[in-house]
Amino acid sequence: MNERQVHKFVGRYLDATDSRIIEKSPAHYIAKLSPHADRDLTNRPFYWSFVERTGAEPETMTMLLITDKKKYETQTEEANSPAAGPTAQGGIGAAADAAIGRSMGFVHGTLNPTGRMPREELHFGSRKLEQLFASAKLGGSYVCLFQEPERKSAHPLQSTAYTAWLGLNMKVEFACDMKREEFHSLGISLATGQCVEGFHDSLSTLRMTPRLPPNVHTAKNAITFNKAATIGEQALERKLKAYDYAWAQGASKRLEEELATVQHYYEPLIAAAEDDEIRAAMQEQFERRQAEIRWQYEPRVTVSAINCGIFYLAGIG
């Protein structure tokens, strides 16, 4: 990810978690975190445990999130330069003080929260950005969205039927001493049991909303969520069975060769060992080495769910 992509992701994360953006530029955000974001990003388990026990009103942290360090430093230098005029003295920090002052009233200088505002430089691979990824993944694992109608109904009593679809995004991993991954997006109609591939791509062309639109009603489900999930799993299993698994045969052959080599090395040493303790230690080392080789070379296919959701789409499908 480049700086622009990181900046866009951070903005979307703050909006999605209802955090209040106090100040922003193409290189940074100053945000008052929502309780959800504060729990995931600030590592304050004792504080949140206290809030839950006492029922106190939580006071979340304000953070400076820098998405482009060079550009941010350039902005700060320009804002603090004498040529910028007295209104710009103090730069971004002064603007943050003013913004917080407007929202919180007068704050004594020694108690000003901007003086100890956590500063995080976000770039791909940084610890804090990984925390944002983990928080977004956890919060976005399950969603419920409705398709926005293309136009409003001409008659106030006319209602459009929506069908619920279970959307599954699955990751398939083919692993041996090499690895390959595939991503499959499946949609299963809860009304008919129909299963379609490329469901995420279809949703990308639609406008979705978390609220039920007006003049819309949802059709009754004919199958359960568990049944729909089973239909999706079976469809993916049938597809995987049709793949060419010559790579697995090659991996099995390499596995046998590696095990034979290790066996040829250790068995004479174990047989020649005169001391029982030495023999037991070498036998343990031999078995551990065999386990490592099997883990590295043994072919395997694993399927895991990345995320899922219920999507209400127009029509009976």
ABEGO torsion letter per residue (X at the ends): XBAAAAAAAAAAAAAAAGBBBABBBAABBBBBBBAAAAAAAAGBAAAAAAAAAAGBBBBBBBBBBBABAAAAAAAAAAAABAAAEAAABGEAAAAAAAAAAAAAEBBBAAABAAAABBBBBBBBGBAAAAAAAAAAAAAAABBBBBBBBABBBABAABBBBBBBBBBBBBBBBBBBABBBBBBBBBBBBAAAGBBBBGAAAAAAABBBBABBBBGBBBBBBABBAAAAAAAAAAAAAAAAAABBAAAAAAAAAAAAAAAAAAAAAAAAAAAABABAAAAAAAAAAAAAAAAAAAAAABBBBBBBBABBBBBBBBEBX
